[in-house]
Amino acid sequence: MPVDPVRRRTSATSRGRHAGATSGAEAGLIEAKERRGVARIRAAGAVAALVVLAGPSFARANGQDAGDAATAGPAAQDDYRAPLEIDLTENGPILLVPQEENLTFVAQLELAGIQATVGRVTVKSGVKPYRAGLLAPKPKPGEERYTGWISAQAKGEYGVYTLDSLIETTLQPQAWPSLVHRFEQRGTEKRRREILAGTRDGQGAASYRSDTEKGAPKGARVWGPLREFAAPEGTVDTISAPYIVRSMIRDGRNVATFHMLDKERLWQVALTLGDPIPMATPSGMFEAREVHLATRQLERYGEPVDEGTGEEFSGPFGIEGDIRMFVESHTGVPLAVKGRLPAGPFEIQLDIRLEKYEGTPPEFAVLPPSGTLPPADGASDDGTDGGGDDDGGGDGSGPAVGGPVVAAEPE
């Protein structure tokens, strides 16, 4: 997974390479969608890095009571620096890692008609110089390379239960590992997981390990066995995948397909962009686009999974069910996630929206004030869904999960 030096967002080279005709895989995705008709996406997870709070409800987060959260306006844009561009594969999608971006989301749950603010998620990203090792010489001018990093943290509490979960992903310009994903839960429940991915001996590879109580002293946990398996070159994880949306918008692409690892499971993911619609958030009103997601499990520990027999996708913090994601239409900065949270016999509706932001691109801007707010879920006033046209998931459904819609290999 080569990582290029920081390049300006207006790069004519990247625009020319990724704009234009729809690829064969993308055309197949759209054609399959038209054949299968309207089908709500089930358990997609490319934005699960933004959502948490599976399990108990959390009444407070980051030391703030629900009513104490302040809405921040846009940060100063004079010192904005363009994102790091990561070419996942040749002619494939590009992942854009913002420099010094900080997003805070507020989450609300609805159960039996009762709504409550239950917590917050902080998503940060940045870029730093790459060093091959402690003893590696300092690169010469013009030969610098860079590492991108992304983190998502959820903190909250409910009674005697506390949550402090952190996911950190590092994207490095080296063969192995080019991707390092670490998860740590440090609240009432304590767990650790690690995913490595990259290239070994010219072949795509990955490894996974998690901690366990087996063989550990009472009250402690130790690392379990390391499992190594094949994975396609350019595979991403659940926290880095949403940043592909930003290059889709920049380069004028409505569809992207790629491979993604969730723990030891390999998925193929398709993203399809809808038409612009207004979206209200605690941080203001924005022009948004819905990102329709479709997933299909391909392998587990490198062993193929028969179509239709794969597991249901679960996000990095345990969320699952029907998910809708909305991003700002000019930049791809996430604005909202709406979905369902299973809780035993109950069905909890989850609504996560952007509350504060800093370090976002200059194009990221609140819409001018208007007399009335649009419907909160992005639907139009006449009750129809606010999606786009055929090549942007306009029926609001996106491709169906589990079928041939995501069977084609990425470009």
SEBANU-68803 format. One line per field, with one value per residue (C-alpha): y, z, x; residue number from 1. Coordinates in Angstrom, 3 decimals, decimal comma. Layout:
N
Y <- Y ...
Z <- Z ...
X <- X ...
seq <- NUM ...
// end
This chain:
411
Y <- 0,000 2,854 6,187 9,239 12,524 15,183 16,437 19,322 18,485 20,219 17,905 17,583 14,186 12,595 14,262 13,021 9,499 8,955 11,041 10,056 6,747 4,321 1,193 -2,301 -3,196 -0,014 -0,507 -4,045 -2,731 -0,206 -2,762 -5,275 -2,636 -1,921 -5,637 -6,221 -3,149 -1,278 -3,095 -1,458 -2,093 -4,464 -4,207 -2,113 -0,857 1,452 4,277 2,313 4,112 7,016 5,093 3,509 2,868 -0,690 -2,257 0,039 3,625 6,233 9,338 11,272 11,407 13,035 14,474 16,514 16,266 15,923 19,500 21,004 20,364 23,514 23,774 24,920 27,001 26,441 26,584 29,139 27,945 30,065 27,329 24,425 21,809 19,390 15,730 12,852 10,803 7,031 5,017 1,692 -0,110 0,903 2,659 1,878 4,203 6,807 7,243 10,857 11,333 14,879 16,703 17,898 17,277 16,809 15,838 15,303 13,535 13,413 10,218 9,917 6,733 6,194 3,297 2,938 6,575 7,869 9,847 10,492 11,842 8,939 9,842 11,241 9,984 11,868 11,140 12,583 12,261 13,555 13,131 12,748 12,118 8,462 6,892 3,348 2,744 4,371 4,076 4,985 8,081 11,271 11,468 13,935 16,980 15,946 12,277 12,603 10,115 10,367 8,266 8,898 8,104 7,978 7,481 7,096 7,238 6,718 7,611 7,394 5,905 4,571 3,786 1,540 0,776 2,885 2,850 4,013 2,484 3,600 2,536 3,697 3,023 3,856 3,857 3,553 3,768 0,317 -3,216 -4,804 -3,759 -0,917 -0,869 -1,240 -1,333 -1,458 -1,564 -1,183 -1,110 0,258 0,794 -1,759 -4,338 -4,630 -6,020 -5,607 -6,494 -5,953 -6,239 -5,937 -5,830 -5,241 -7,142 -10,012 -11,585 -9,700 -11,096 -9,424 -10,621 -9,916 -11,068 -10,874 -11,409 -10,601 -10,934 -13,571 -14,622 -18,158 -18,853 -15,453 -14,714 -14,029 -10,611 -10,239 -10,832 -11,976 -12,026 -15,047 -16,846 -14,862 -15,896 -15,078 -15,296 -13,888 -10,578 -8,516 -5,695 -2,348 -3,786 -1,189 -1,441 -0,164 3,113 4,133 3,055 6,146 8,375 6,887 8,880 12,103 11,205 9,997 13,458 15,241 13,185 13,075 9,341 8,080 4,492 2,829 -0,810 -2,121 -4,787 -4,269 -6,246 -6,513 -8,558 -11,777 -11,386 -10,053 -8,098 -6,556 -3,146 -0,922 2,761 4,685 8,433 9,954 13,421 16,539 17,160 19,515 18,005 19,537 18,827 20,366 22,192 23,743 23,059 21,492 20,268 16,498 13,365 9,964 7,213 3,908 0,947 -2,724 -5,462 -9,142 -11,388 -13,124 -14,938 -15,734 -16,332 -16,590 -19,354 -18,584 -18,093 -19,353 -16,647 -16,294 -18,043 -15,202 -13,574 -10,338 -7,379 -5,834 -2,464 -1,936 -0,988 -3,645 -1,724 -3,665 -3,422 -0,993 2,007 5,298 7,626 11,253 13,334 16,988 17,157 19,151 17,503 14,106 15,140 12,906 14,629 11,941 8,222 6,708 3,063 0,367 -0,995 -4,517 -4,869 -8,284 -8,186 -4,415 -2,373 0,871 3,597 5,339 8,854 10,301 13,838 16,181 18,494 20,152 20,321 21,848 21,450 20,736 21,805 25,396 24,092 22,646 25,333 25,740 26,607 30,119 30,398 29,584 29,946 26,224 23,143 20,146 16,763 15,385 12,119 13,737 12,842 15,313 17,156 14,910 11,826 10,468 9,565 12,269 10,154 10,796 9,433 5,916 6,204 7,765 5,428 7,742 5,368 5,687 1,982 1,373 -2,066 -5,195 -7,034 -10,542 -10,833 -10,298 -6,545 -6,492 -9,635 -7,885 -7,169 -3,512 -1,700
Z <- 0,000 -1,176 0,544 -1,540 -0,162 0,602 -2,637 -3,224 -3,527 -6,910 -8,444 -12,143 -12,274 -9,652 -11,027 -14,537 -13,472 -11,369 -13,158 -16,358 -17,509 -15,022 -14,477 -15,326 -11,656 -10,997 -14,055 -12,882 -9,455 -10,905 -13,326 -10,530 -8,449 -11,255 -11,642 -7,951 -7,449 -4,198 -1,293 1,952 2,799 5,665 8,192 6,225 8,193 6,331 8,646 11,820 12,922 13,712 15,747 19,201 22,252 21,476 24,661 27,614 27,237 28,281 29,945 29,934 27,769 28,106 31,461 29,999 30,901 27,888 28,160 28,550 25,085 23,222 19,472 17,899 14,771 11,979 12,819 11,136 7,606 6,869 8,007 6,391 4,843 2,122 3,075 2,576 -0,504 -0,316 -3,516 -2,308 -5,610 -9,139 -10,680 -7,500 -4,980 -3,129 0,614 1,838 5,402 6,674 8,618 12,111 11,723 14,850 14,684 17,616 17,199 19,623 19,772 20,577 21,153 20,857 22,667 23,153 22,190 24,679 23,307 25,164 24,444 25,365 24,482 22,083 19,632 18,770 15,423 14,777 11,969 11,113 9,146 10,373 8,743 8,118 9,543 8,571 11,965 14,874 13,109 9,644 8,164 7,777 4,255 1,798 0,753 -1,764 -0,679 2,430 2,965 5,329 7,654 8,124 11,330 12,313 15,737 16,999 20,711 22,618 26,299 28,476 31,556 32,830 36,517 37,439 33,783 32,005 28,393 27,145 23,738 21,375 17,813 16,239 12,659 11,124 7,350 6,510 3,227 3,596 2,469 5,893 7,694 5,692 7,876 11,671 13,409 17,207 19,368 23,147 25,543 28,933 30,777 32,782 30,115 28,971 25,581 22,941 19,263 16,536 12,741 10,481 6,681 3,796 1,361 2,043 -0,672 -3,240 -1,992 0,012 3,619 6,995 10,605 13,533 17,269 20,296 24,023 26,232 29,847 29,026 30,541 32,235 35,971 37,585 36,605 33,762 30,005 27,686 23,911 22,192 19,244 16,151 13,015 9,611 6,301 2,780 2,045 -1,169 -1,541 -0,592 1,991 4,500 7,928 9,186 10,510 7,375 4,810 5,212 4,059 0,565 0,250 0,264 -2,875 -4,550 -4,131 -5,095 -8,248 -9,298 -8,779 -7,605 -6,932 -5,336 -4,445 -2,235 0,319 4,059 7,146 10,238 12,791 10,939 8,340 4,817 3,186 -0,186 0,121 -2,381 -1,742 -3,851 -3,510 -3,638 -4,710 -2,522 0,138 3,162 6,512 9,964 12,638 16,041 14,304 11,638 8,382 5,565 2,016 2,368 0,235 1,423 1,104 0,332 1,515 0,558 2,034 1,326 3,371 1,222 3,666 7,303 8,270 4,555 3,951 1,412 2,662 0,466 -0,817 1,414 4,390 5,668 9,058 9,619 9,603 12,991 13,344 15,445 18,513 18,024 16,068 13,473 11,573 8,906 8,589 6,705 6,403 5,258 4,330 3,418 -0,346 -1,250 1,037 2,238 5,901 7,767 9,097 10,371 10,819 11,390 12,207 14,455 17,550 18,638 22,384 23,129 22,486 21,939 18,820 19,532 16,905 16,832 15,477 15,473 14,217 13,948 16,949 16,713 14,098 13,477 10,820 8,084 4,444 3,457 1,276 4,375 5,215 6,877 4,570 4,819 7,419 6,232 7,715 8,340 8,862 6,540 7,902 10,202 8,300 4,932 3,501 1,260 2,337 0,235 2,119 -0,582 0,079 -0,593 -2,630 -6,058 -9,551 -10,757 -10,756 -7,303 -5,445 -6,063 -4,738 -1,282 -1,062 -2,589 -3,786 -2,051 0,306 -0,272 -4,009 -7,081 -6,623 -4,953 -6,466 -8,982 -8,025 -7,383 -10,177
X <- 0,000 2,199 1,779 2,577 3,853 1,285 -0,255 -2,592 -6,258 -6,406 -3,823 -4,647 -2,952 -5,173 -8,281 -7,586 -6,777 -9,891 -12,523 -14,266 -15,688 -17,195 -15,081 -16,261 -16,678 -18,633 -20,844 -21,580 -22,507 -24,962 -26,419 -26,890 -28,622 -31,092 -31,826 -32,436 -34,626 -35,070 -33,398 -32,338 -28,704 -28,243 -25,446 -23,010 -20,092 -17,750 -18,740 -18,810 -15,655 -17,960 -20,538 -20,380 -22,448 -23,476 -24,822 -25,676 -26,870 -24,355 -25,703 -22,455 -19,345 -15,949 -16,945 -19,826 -23,472 -25,715 -26,927 -23,482 -22,121 -21,165 -21,473 -18,243 -18,108 -15,601 -11,938 -9,691 -8,954 -5,903 -3,525 -5,368 -3,078 -4,133 -4,673 -2,261 -3,187 -2,841 -3,191 -4,585 -3,995 -3,090 -6,123 -8,062 -9,713 -7,666 -7,793 -7,432 -6,142 -6,818 -4,142 -5,079 -8,811 -10,926 -14,618 -17,001 -20,342 -23,267 -25,343 -29,030 -31,002 -34,745 -36,409 -40,166 -40,663 -38,079 -35,136 -31,899 -28,437 -26,204 -22,634 -20,083 -17,497 -14,309 -12,642 -9,180 -6,654 -3,202 0,015 3,591 6,981 7,759 10,899 11,837 13,453 15,236 18,601 17,344 19,024 17,066 15,606 17,060 15,002 12,384 12,522 10,368 7,576 4,641 2,515 -1,196 -3,048 -6,728 -8,302 -11,869 -12,621 -15,863 -16,112 -19,201 -20,782 -24,077 -24,397 -21,474 -20,666 -18,054 -16,934 -13,547 -12,902 -10,153 -9,371 -6,114 -5,066 -1,689 -1,065 2,638 4,631 6,174 5,409 4,819 2,848 1,400 -1,710 -1,734 -5,133 -5,322 -8,441 -8,431 -11,364 -10,335 -13,615 -15,598 -14,807 -11,202 -10,237 -7,528 -7,332 -4,752 -4,856 -1,814 -2,037 0,341 2,527 4,935 7,058 5,022 1,706 -1,064 -1,127 -2,743 -2,631 -5,047 -4,804 -6,940 -6,483 -8,071 -8,499 -7,328 -3,925 -3,818 -3,633 -6,993 -8,267 -5,754 -5,771 -2,974 -2,561 -4,064 -2,468 -1,492 -3,357 -1,826 -3,685 -3,828 -5,573 -5,658 -3,172 -4,697 -7,094 -8,331 -9,948 -13,294 -11,903 -9,971 -12,586 -14,832 -11,965 -12,307 -15,545 -13,532 -11,606 -14,826 -16,324 -13,116 -12,661 -16,318 -16,865 -20,247 -19,151 -16,121 -15,385 -12,590 -11,605 -11,905 -10,885 -13,095 -11,174 -10,318 -13,071 -12,464 -15,275 -15,880 -17,481 -19,284 -19,991 -22,521 -23,181 -26,663 -27,765 -27,273 -29,933 -30,091 -29,087 -29,503 -26,862 -26,048 -23,199 -25,440 -27,238 -25,189 -25,600 -25,259 -25,060 -26,105 -23,500 -25,183 -23,146 -23,167 -20,983 -20,347 -18,111 -15,488 -13,213 -12,538 -8,900 -8,176 -10,723 -13,478 -17,017 -19,841 -22,154 -25,184 -23,565 -21,376 -21,763 -23,629 -21,304 -20,570 -18,889 -15,783 -17,838 -20,517 -23,146 -25,117 -28,370 -29,572 -27,269 -27,602 -24,621 -24,530 -21,460 -20,988 -21,458 -18,313 -15,747 -16,993 -16,695 -19,188 -22,303 -24,647 -25,192 -28,628 -29,179 -30,569 -28,890 -29,913 -30,442 -31,939 -35,703 -35,617 -34,883 -33,073 -32,840 -29,469 -28,903 -25,364 -24,714 -21,757 -21,535 -18,114 -15,374 -11,964 -9,294 -11,858 -11,308 -12,166 -15,019 -16,715 -19,270 -22,663 -25,564 -27,052 -29,861 -33,374 -36,802 -37,444 -35,339 -35,663 -36,791 -34,102 -33,638 -33,032 -36,435 -38,225 -41,370 -43,601 -42,408 -40,143 -36,560 -33,982 -31,585 -30,076 -30,408 -29,663 -25,893 -25,910 -28,263 -31,205 -33,877 -32,342 -31,620 -28,216 -27,137 -28,353 -26,037 -24,795 -25,422 -23,274 -23,461 -20,039 -18,617 -16,391 -12,812 -11,894 -10,068
seq <- 1 2 3 4 5 6 7 8 9 10 11 12 13 14 15 16 17 18 19 20 21 22 23 24 25 26 27 28 29 30 31 32 33 34 35 36 37 38 39 40 41 42 43 44 45 46 47 48 49 50 51 52 53 54 55 56 57 58 59 60 61 62 63 64 65 66 67 68 69 70 71 72 73 74 75 76 77 78 79 80 81 82 83 84 85 86 87 88 89 90 91 92 93 94 95 96 97 98 99 100 101 102 103 104 105 106 107 108 109 110 111 112 113 114 115 116 117 118 119 120 121 122 123 124 125 126 127 128 129 130 131 132 133 134 135 136 137 138 139 140 141 142 143 144 145 146 147 148 149 150 151 152 153 154 155 156 157 158 159 160 161 162 163 164 165 166 167 168 169 170 171 172 173 174 175 176 177 178 179 180 181 182 183 184 185 186 187 188 189 190 191 192 193 194 195 196 197 198 199 200 201 202 203 204 205 206 207 208 209 210 211 212 213 214 215 216 217 218 219 220 221 222 223 224 225 226 227 228 229 230 231 232 233 234 235 236 237 238 239 240 241 242 243 244 245 246 247 248 249 250 251 252 253 254 255 256 257 258 259 260 261 262 263 264 265 266 267 268 269 270 271 272 273 274 275 276 277 278 279 280 281 282 283 284 285 286 287 288 289 290 291 292 293 294 295 296 297 298 299 300 301 302 303 304 305 306 307 308 309 310 311 312 313 314 315 316 317 318 319 320 321 322 323 324 325 326 327 328 329 330 331 332 333 334 335 336 337 338 339 340 341 342 343 344 345 346 347 348 349 350 351 352 353 354 355 356 357 358 359 360 361 362 363 364 365 366 367 368 369 370 371 372 373 374 375 376 377 378 379 380 381 382 383 384 385 386 387 388 389 390 391 392 393 394 395 396 397 398 399 400 401 402 403 404 405 406 407 408 409 410 411
// end
